[in-house]
């Protein structure tokens, strides 16, 4: 929030999602490091991902993390064995017997 801006009242909802275990552990650790809730951290990440980095529309987005947070993220990834890169989720497959619900139909891109 920028200086001088007022706070906005929002309605938050409970969200049930399934995510890779070590990724969740890193997210929880990062939220603790940044002294915020997991929900606040996810909101921050999502809001920043919706903003393209200048000159890189469709390729990059702004990051909400500073140098110290990136150092903490690297340490947490090592601790929890999150040893995959940004696009690894495209190859994720649930373990036997852990079926993911069918995804909703994709929104047509304009």
LOMARNU-107352 format. One record per atom (N, C-alpha, C, CB): x, y, z; residue in three letters. Coordinates in pm, whole numbers, plus 50000, padded with zeros to 5 digits. Atoms other than C-alpha are relative to their C-alpha. Glycine has a CB too. Layout:
! residues N
XYZALA...
//
This chain:
! residues 110
500854988350000UNK500005000050000UNK500895012350000UNK499045000050121UNK499214987950009UNK501385033649907UNK499645009750111UNK499825006649864UNK500234990249894UNK501755061650160UNK498855009149960UNK501285008250027UNK501124991250026UNK498585082150186UNK498764992849948UNK500415010449902UNK501165007650047UNK496305054750047UNK499244994550120UNK500424988649905UNK500805005449890UNK493435043150263UNK499824985049978UNK498635007150010UNK500215014550007UNK492735006750344UNK498634997349939UNK500114993550140UNK501265004150062UNK490004988650151UNK499434988250076UNK500214996549851UNK500675011449937UNK487474966050317UNK499794989449893UNK498645004250067UNK500165010950097UNK487514932350142UNK499314988250068UNK501374995749942UNK500585012449949UNK485614899950183UNK500924988649961UNK498544997749945UNK499135011450027UNK487884869950214UNK499174987250013UNK501214999750097UNK500705012849998UNK486734834450150UNK501014989050029UNK499264997249866UNK499175011749975UNK488074800850264UNK500224993049868UNK499344990550105UNK499675006150128UNK489854783549978UNK500664986550025UNK500935009249917UNK499405013349988UNK490554746449958UNK500754996849873UNK498914989250029UNK499185003250117UNK493424739149722UNK500974988850035UNK500775012649951UNK498985010249982UNK495904710949671UNK501265005149933UNK499544986249941UNK498724995550054UNK499554720049623UNK501084990150041UNK500355014250050UNK498875008849971UNK502864701549621UNK500515003050140UNK501135001749895UNK499714998949857UNK503964695149981UNK501185009150032UNK500284986450055UNK498844991749965UNK507454710549983UNK499785014749963UNK501264994849931UNK500314986250037UNK506134741549803UNK499195006850110UNK499215000349866UNK500824994649891UNK503554746350080UNK500885002950122UNK498874990250038UNK499114997949886UNK506254742350345UNK500855012649979UNK500924987850020UNK499214987950029UNK508384769050173UNK499125012450012UNK500614999249858UNK500924988549989UNK505364792250146UNK499715003350146UNK498694997149926UNK500264997649857UNK504534787850516UNK501215006050069UNK499594986850069UNK498774994649943UNK508164794050610UNK500235014449959UNK501184991649960UNK499824986350049UNK508314825150393UNK499005009550065UNK499855000549846UNK501014991749932UNK505064838450542UNK500455003250142UNK498634993050001UNK499514997849864UNK506524833850889UNK501185009849999UNK500434986650065UNK498844991150014UNK509794850650779UNK499555014549978UNK500894995449884UNK500494986650032UNK507824880450643UNK498975005250100UNK499405000149860UNK500944996349896UNK505594881450953UNK498615003249945UNK500535011950078UNK501354998650056UNK502364876850760UNK499354986249998UNK500045006349857UNK500685012850010UNK499744849950723UNK500274994049863UNK498485001650024UNK499855006650129UNK499894824350444UNK499055006349898UNK499734985050013UNK500964993550090UNK496774840350294UNK500505013549951UNK498665001850071UNK499464987050040UNK498394874750295UNK501154998449900UNK500495007850123UNK498895002550092UNK501514860750127UNK499474996049862UNK500924989050055UNK500555004250128UNK499454843549857UNK499335011649927UNK498994988650020UNK500594988150062UNK497474875549796UNK501075008949939UNK499175007950103UNK498904991850048UNK500734894649761UNK500604994249871UNK501085001450108UNK499425006650117UNK502164869249515UNK499075001049880UNK500314985250031UNK500974999550110UNK498984868049307UNK499885014149945UNK498634995050046UNK500134986350048UNK498594905749291UNK501225004349918UNK499805009650119UNK498794996650076UNK502204909649177UNK500064992349868UNK501264997250083UNK499975007850125UNK501814881948919UNK499055005849896UNK499654985450027UNK500944993850092UNK498944901748767UNK500565012849937UNK498705003150071UNK499374987850052UNK501284931248698UNK501224996149917UNK500415009750115UNK498865003350087UNK503614927148401UNK501175009250032UNK499615001249851UNK498804991849985UNK507194939248437UNK500105008849876UNK501304991350019UNK499924991150115UNK507694969748213UNK500924994449891UNK500505013850044UNK499225004850112UNK508884959247869UNK499994985049982UNK501395004450014UNK500005014750007UNK508174922547932UNK498584994450009UNK500864994350113UNK501385004449990UNK504404919447894UNK499864985849947UNK499075009649923UNK500225013850039UNK503404882947880UNK501184990850027UNK499664999449857UNK498815008049976UNK506884871247974UNK500425000350146UNK501135004749913UNK499524998549863UNK507654884548322UNK498975007850080UNK501385007150003UNK500854992049913UNK505874899148621UNK500855005550114UNK498814991650054UNK499304993949887UNK506864920448915UNK500104990050114UNK499285013050046UNK499855008849884UNK508164902649224UNK499795007950128UNK501384993250000UNK500204993149873UNK507014911849573UNK501144997750098UNK498704995650062UNK498955003949908UNK510224897949723UNK501275008349982UNK500324985549983UNK498734992949999UNK513344916949819UNK501164990150014UNK500035010350113UNK498795008249993UNK516934904149845UNK499994990550120UNK501235008850005UNK500015008549880UNK516544891250203UNK498954989049989UNK499755008550125UNK501035010350018UNK513324873150114UNK500484989349903UNK498705006349948UNK499485009950094UNK515024856549815UNK501034990950067UNK500645007149878UNK499055008249926UNK517814844750046UNK499254990050089UNK500945009050085UNK500805008849915UNK515194830650285UNK499314989349916UNK498945008250079UNK500655009650090UNK513364814049994UNK500984989149960UNK499435007149874UNK498985009950040UNK516574797049875UNK500304990450115UNK501305007149955UNK499725008549884UNK517284784250228UNK498824990750028UNK500305008750125UNK501185008249975UNK513704772050276UNK499844989149894UNK498745008950004UNK500075010050106UNK513774754349938UNK500984988650027UNK500295006549862UNK499025010449966UNK516934735950045UNK499504991450116UNK501375006350035UNK500475007049880UNK515474726950386UNK498874990149966UNK499525010150106UNK501185008250027UNK512214713250242UNK500094992149870UNK498785008749997UNK499815008350119UNK513644697249928UNK499215004549879UNK499654986150030UNK500704994850118UNK511894719849679UNK501055002849893UNK499175013150034UNK498894999050093UNK514414713249404UNK499534999949855UNK500974988750024UNK500474998950138UNK512504722449091UNK499845014749964UNK498654992549981UNK500024986150047UNK512194753648878UNK498595005449979UNK500795001249871UNK501234992550017UNK509494778348784UNK498914992549923UNK500295012749930UNK501005006350086UNK507774757048520UNK499824985050028UNK500385002049856UNK500075014349968UNK508074723048689UNK498574995250020UNK500824997150126UNK501385004149972UNK504364722948779UNK499314994249877UNK499215011850051UNK500615005750121UNK503534714748416UNK500224984949994UNK500595006749874UNK499715014249998UNK505064680548479UNK499584992950127UNK501434997949977UNK500445006349875UNK503574674248824UNK498904989949970UNK499515010750100UNK501035010250010UNK501494642848853UNK499754994750140UNK500414988449901UNK500335005049867UNK499654631449165UNK500504985750017UNK498495000650025UNK499615013749968UNK500964600249337UNK498794990949983UNK500584999050144UNK501065009950017UNK498954568549285UNK498975001350112UNK500584985749998UNK501074999349902UNK495574571449459UNK499665014050048UNK500374991750116UNK500294986149961UNK495644609449498UNK499495007649879UNK501275006950058UNK500544993850122UNK493444619649207UNK499625014550023UNK498794992249950UNK500364985749999UNK493144656749141UNK498645001249931UNK501105008949927UNK501284998150067UNK489594667949058UNK500215005649859UNK499095009550083UNK499904995050136UNK488984675548692UNK499975015250001UNK498854994549912UNK499984985450003UNK489844711648609UNK498765005549932UNK501255005149930UNK501114993250067UNK487164736348507UNK500435003149858UNK499595013050076UNK499654996450137UNK486994745148140UNK500835012849999UNK498725001849914UNK499134988250011UNK489654770348036UNK499225011949946UNK501204997149909UNK500584987650051UNK488694806447976UNK500665002949867UNK500195011950100UNK499464997250133UNK489094815147611UNK500845012750004UNK498865001349895UNK499144988250003UNK492034838847559UNK499585009249887UNK501474995949983UNK500394990050099UNK491294870947375UNK501235005549932UNK499195011550066UNK
//
